Amino acid sequence: MVQDNSFHWSLPFTHVARFLLGIIFVMVSGPVTTTAQTLTGDQLGDGLSISVWNPHTECPDIAPLVAIEIDPDRYHFTVHYYQQDGFSDPPDIRQWQERTGHDLVFNAGLFRENYAYLGLLYGNGRSLGSKRHATWQGLFVAEPAEGRSRRARVLDLTFDTFDERQPSYREVAQSLMLLDRTGKVRVRQTGKRAHQTLVAEQTNGHMLILKTTEVVSLHALGECLRDAFPSLRQVMAMDGGSSSDVAVSPSLRQATSKLAGVHTWIPLLEGSTTAHIGLPAVIGISPRREQSGAKTIDK
């Protein structure tokens, strides 16, 4: 709370005065939390916006993050694996975007030195050869087999079920659970700091891709999201370090020329990773072809 030294009580500090001061405190401090989670950026499509979220007030040790908000009713998610797509070697994130033509591409999760994906990975309803990881409980799922489900979710395998024999979603990628629906940070506190890419499900059903602009502790980032971004239902962490990468299509970047203001996310997104390494698996998003405005209903 910021104190105004020009304000003085002319009456004794009674119980009534304390009550009034409490009301003033709530009125003054209330909007701070709301402002911290408000994303005001570039609306680059019907259901896609990119902004910079700066949590410095609530999380002084966390640098700004690029935040990409996606409406799954307007955008389609597709999981890619390099061998399934006919590549002999994993392309880097920019090559993936160029070859797939998606509006946006981000890293899909963790993998071994031989480029084998760690965890469940499904594309178009088929397993891409990987197996369920025993301890990682985060599961990004999209494109449900039944239209009544939300079109994209973050599942927590501690609470949610996923049948590998009859997958309820066609696009699936497994990774670390970072922040669950109870508000618990699900990674250990270590001294390791690295770039991170996060996938979050919001209470309004939109998906949020968060990309760090500086190295950070994953545990500290989870605590920050819990305290400063209450509209997040649960969050999973994809691969970090040099594998943490996001690519935006040239057409989306060019679309900003028609928008007013300064587009601060462009240099942050392009400059956050100096080298782009080959990624065996990525997730791409593109506008849906159907023109229906009806919203899907969650089960």
C-alpha distance (Angstrom), angle and dihedral (degrees) to the residues before:
residue distance angle dihedral
M1 . . .
V2 3.82 . .
Q3 3.80 112.1 .
D4 3.81 122.1 -141.6
N5 3.81 107.7 -146.4
S6 3.81 91.7 -162.9
F7 3.81 89.6 69.4
H8 3.83 116.5 87.1
W9 3.78 133.0 171.5
S10 3.85 111.2 -118.9
L11 3.84 91.9 -169.8
P12 3.81 130.3 59.9
F13 3.82 113.6 -82.4
T14 3.80 95.4 -101.5
H15 3.80 129.7 168.3
V16 3.78 88.5 -94.1
A17 3.80 90.4 54.0
R18 3.80 90.8 50.6
F19 3.80 89.7 51.0
L20 3.80 91.9 50.9
L21 3.79 91.6 46.9
G22 3.80 89.5 52.6
I23 3.80 90.4 54.3
I24 3.81 90.6 49.6
F25 3.81 90.6 50.2
V26 3.81 92.2 53.0
M27 3.80 91.4 47.7
V28 3.80 92.8 49.3
S29 3.78 99.0 41.1
G30 3.81 98.6 38.6
P31 3.82 99.1 80.4
V32 3.81 92.7 50.6
T33 3.80 93.3 75.1
T34 3.79 91.5 43.5
T35 3.79 91.8 50.7
A36 3.81 91.5 49.7
Q37 3.80 92.1 62.3
T38 3.81 98.7 37.6
L39 3.80 111.3 110.8
T40 3.78 114.3 -155.6
G41 3.77 111.4 173.2
D42 3.78 144.0 115.5
Q43 3.80 117.3 -34.1
L44 3.80 98.4 -147.1
G45 3.78 97.7 171.0
D46 3.78 143.3 -4.3
G47 3.79 97.0 -70.0
L48 3.82 100.3 7.1
S49 3.79 127.7 91.6
I50 3.80 134.2 160.8
S51 3.78 124.7 -155.9
V52 3.79 142.8 152.4
W53 3.79 116.2 -106.7
N54 3.79 114.2 -158.2
P55 3.82 112.8 -169.4
H56 3.81 94.5 177.3
T57 3.82 95.5 126.2
E58 3.81 93.7 56.8
C59 3.83 97.8 25.6
P60 3.83 110.6 32.2
D61 3.82 92.7 177.9
I62 3.83 95.2 53.8
A63 3.80 118.5 87.5
P64 3.82 120.9 -144.3
L65 3.80 117.3 -72.3
V66 3.79 129.9 -147.5
A67 3.81 106.4 -120.3
I68 3.80 121.3 -159.5
E69 3.79 113.9 -170.5
I70 3.80 117.0 -160.8
D71 3.79 130.0 -172.4
P72 3.83 105.0 -146.5
D73 3.81 90.4 -155.5
R74 3.81 87.9 63.7
Y75 3.82 101.9 33.7
H76 3.78 131.4 52.0
F77 3.84 122.7 -139.7
T78 3.81 122.4 -143.9
V79 3.83 128.4 -174.3
H80 3.82 115.9 -146.2
Y81 3.82 130.4 -166.9
Y82 3.80 117.3 -169.6
Q83 3.82 97.5 -129.0
Q84 3.79 92.5 46.1
D85 3.81 88.3 52.1
G86 3.80 91.6 52.1
F87 3.82 100.1 -106.1
S88 3.80 120.7 140.9
D89 3.82 91.3 -154.3
P90 3.80 131.0 25.6
P91 3.82 112.0 -93.6
D92 3.78 119.6 -135.6
I93 3.80 119.8 -110.3
R94 3.82 95.2 -91.0
Q95 3.79 92.3 48.4
W96 3.80 89.5 49.8
Q97 3.80 90.2 53.8
E98 3.80 93.0 47.0
R99 3.80 94.1 48.0
T100 3.80 97.6 43.1
G101 3.80 98.0 37.4
H102 3.81 93.0 -141.1
D103 3.79 118.5 156.2
L104 3.79 88.9 -127.4
V105 3.82 135.8 11.5
F106 3.82 129.3 -171.8
N107 3.81 135.4 176.7
A108 3.79 113.8 -83.7
G109 3.80 102.9 -148.8
L110 3.79 146.3 -72.5
F111 3.80 127.7 -28.0
R112 3.80 142.5 179.3
E113 3.80 127.5 -106.1
N114 3.81 88.9 -96.2
Y115 3.85 88.1 55.7
A116 3.79 94.1 -108.7
Y117 3.79 109.1 149.8
L118 3.80 116.8 -117.1
G119 3.78 109.5 -133.8
L120 3.78 138.6 5.1
L121 3.80 114.7 -26.5
Y122 3.80 123.7 178.0
G123 3.77 130.3 175.7
N124 3.80 123.4 -173.3
G125 3.80 89.9 -10.0
R126 3.81 96.0 -54.0
S127 3.78 129.0 107.4
L128 3.80 111.5 -113.5
G129 3.79 93.0 -146.6
S130 3.78 102.7 -85.2
K131 3.80 128.3 118.9
R132 3.78 133.3 -133.7
H133 3.80 113.6 -84.2
A134 3.80 109.6 -126.7
T135 3.81 98.7 -138.8
W136 3.81 107.5 24.4
Q137 3.78 107.1 93.3
G138 3.81 103.2 -179.8
L139 3.80 116.1 104.1
F140 3.79 124.7 -179.2
V141 3.80 109.0 -156.5
A142 3.79 131.1 179.8
E143 3.79 141.8 168.5
P144 3.81 102.6 36.4
A145 3.77 121.4 -139.3
E146 3.81 86.7 -133.1
G147 3.78 116.4 52.3
R148 3.80 93.9 -141.0
S149 3.82 92.6 76.0
R150 3.77 125.9 82.9
R151 3.76 108.5 -89.9
A152 3.81 94.6 -124.8
R153 3.80 131.4 21.8
V154 3.78 144.7 163.7
L155 3.79 106.7 -129.0
D156 3.78 124.3 -162.4
L157 3.81 109.0 -146.4
T158 3.80 89.2 -156.3
F159 3.81 87.4 70.8
D160 3.82 106.0 10.8
T161 3.80 129.4 64.9
F162 3.79 129.3 -134.6
D163 3.81 122.0 -171.8
E164 3.81 109.2 -149.3
R165 3.82 92.0 -165.7
Q166 3.79 93.3 53.9
P167 3.81 106.0 21.9
S168 3.77 113.2 -161.3
Y169 3.82 91.0 -152.3
R170 3.81 129.1 49.3
E171 3.83 97.3 -148.5
V172 3.82 116.7 52.6
A173 3.82 136.8 164.0
Q174 3.82 125.7 173.8
S175 3.80 125.0 -150.1
L176 3.80 143.8 132.4
M177 3.78 121.6 -35.7
L178 3.81 107.2 -132.2
L179 3.80 107.4 173.5
D180 3.80 123.0 10.6
R181 3.78 133.8 -157.2
T182 3.81 91.7 -93.4
G183 3.82 91.7 59.2
K184 3.80 93.8 -107.3
V185 3.82 119.5 143.7
R186 3.80 104.0 -132.7
V187 3.80 101.9 -161.2
R188 3.78 127.7 79.0
Q189 3.77 122.5 -107.2
T190 3.80 107.8 -109.8
G191 3.78 134.3 157.1
K192 3.79 92.5 -109.4
R193 3.81 117.6 119.4
A194 3.79 124.4 -173.8
H195 3.79 143.9 141.3
Q196 3.79 112.6 -77.9
T197 3.78 140.0 -160.6
L198 3.81 115.6 -156.3
V199 3.79 133.3 -170.4
A200 3.80 116.2 -154.7
E201 3.77 135.1 -177.7
Q202 3.79 114.3 -142.8
T203 3.77 126.5 -148.5
N204 3.84 89.6 -112.6
G205 3.81 90.8 59.0
H206 3.81 95.8 -106.9
M207 3.80 119.6 128.7
L208 3.79 121.2 -128.8
I209 3.80 125.2 -155.6
L210 3.81 111.3 -160.4
K211 3.80 121.6 -165.7
T212 3.79 121.2 -172.9
T213 3.80 119.4 -133.1
E214 3.81 94.7 -158.2
V215 3.79 134.8 29.3
V216 3.78 113.1 -82.7
S217 3.78 143.0 172.5
L218 3.79 108.8 -97.6
H219 3.80 91.4 -142.8
A220 3.82 92.0 51.2
L221 3.79 89.7 48.7
G222 3.80 90.2 52.8
E223 3.81 91.2 50.9
C224 3.80 90.6 49.1
L225 3.79 93.2 51.8
R226 3.80 91.1 47.8
D227 3.81 93.0 51.6
A228 3.80 102.4 34.9
F229 3.81 106.0 29.5
P230 3.82 107.1 48.3
S231 3.81 94.9 165.7
L232 3.81 90.2 73.0
R233 3.80 110.9 101.3
Q234 3.80 96.2 -168.5
V235 3.78 137.4 -22.3
M236 3.81 135.9 -150.2
A237 3.80 128.7 -164.8
M238 3.78 120.4 -131.9
D239 3.83 121.5 -160.4
G240 3.80 114.9 -44.2
G241 3.80 136.2 -157.4
S242 3.79 117.1 38.5
S243 3.82 89.6 -10.5
S244 3.80 92.0 62.1
D245 3.77 101.3 102.2
V246 3.80 143.9 145.7
A247 3.79 129.3 -173.4
V248 3.81 127.2 -164.4
S249 3.79 121.4 -160.8
P250 3.82 119.2 -106.9
S251 3.81 89.6 -119.2
L252 3.80 91.4 59.3
R253 3.79 91.9 48.6
Q254 3.79 90.0 48.8
A255 3.80 89.9 50.9
T256 3.79 88.9 68.5
S257 3.81 89.3 69.4
K258 3.81 87.5 74.2
L259 3.80 92.7 51.1
A260 3.79 126.0 83.6
G261 3.78 123.0 -123.6
V262 3.79 135.9 37.4
H263 3.80 115.3 -52.5
T264 3.78 99.2 -145.2
W265 3.80 94.9 170.9
I266 3.81 93.7 69.8
P267 3.85 98.7 70.2
L268 3.81 91.2 36.3
L269 3.79 93.3 53.5
E270 3.78 96.1 42.5
G271 3.80 95.4 42.0
S272 3.81 100.9 42.7
T273 3.80 93.9 85.9
T274 3.79 118.4 41.0
A275 3.81 96.1 -167.2
H276 3.79 128.2 36.4
I277 3.80 113.0 -147.4
G278 3.78 127.7 -164.6
L279 3.79 113.0 -82.2
P280 3.81 118.0 -158.5
A281 3.82 94.1 -160.9
V282 3.81 132.2 31.4
I283 3.78 139.1 165.1
G284 3.79 119.4 -132.0
I285 3.79 131.8 -166.1
S286 3.80 128.7 -154.4
P287 3.82 134.4 167.1
R288 3.78 115.7 -84.7
R289 3.76 116.3 -110.6
E290 3.79 96.6 -140.7
Q291 3.78 115.4 89.8
S292 3.80 97.7 -152.9
G293 3.80 114.0 132.1
A294 3.80 93.9 -160.1
K295 3.79 116.5 120.6
T296 3.79 120.9 -131.4
I297 3.78 118.6 -119.5
D298 3.77 121.9 -126.3
K299 3.79 116.9 -126.3
